Amino acid sequence: MVTVVAKWKFKQGQLENARPILNQLVSATRSESGNICYDLYHSANDPEQILLFEQYSDDAAFAEHRSSRHFQSLAIGYLIPLLENRTVQVFKQC
């Protein structure tokens, strides 16, 4: 299993603009055959920050997600440019 923890800090005022696209990304990702979990959390301390908690069945499923049309168009093409900062950590099950 592959677990991904990503923190996205949106530029001031951009998170509200991003919400409909985030909802589309969540829905599309959850329908991927190798996706186990794809959840968004809002920071209790920072209204412009979210945490994405993702789990995939294996490396191939994670690679499929990253190359999917919805990830490329929604995340890379639309959401990433709205970010001030982004960190991504990938973990593998022990």
Secondary structure, DSSP 4 states (H G I P E B T S, - for coil): -EEEEEEEEEPTTHHHHHHHHHHHHHHHHHTSTTEEEEEEEE-SS-TTEEEEEEEESSHHHHHHHHHSHHIIIIIIIIIGGGEEEEEEEEEE--
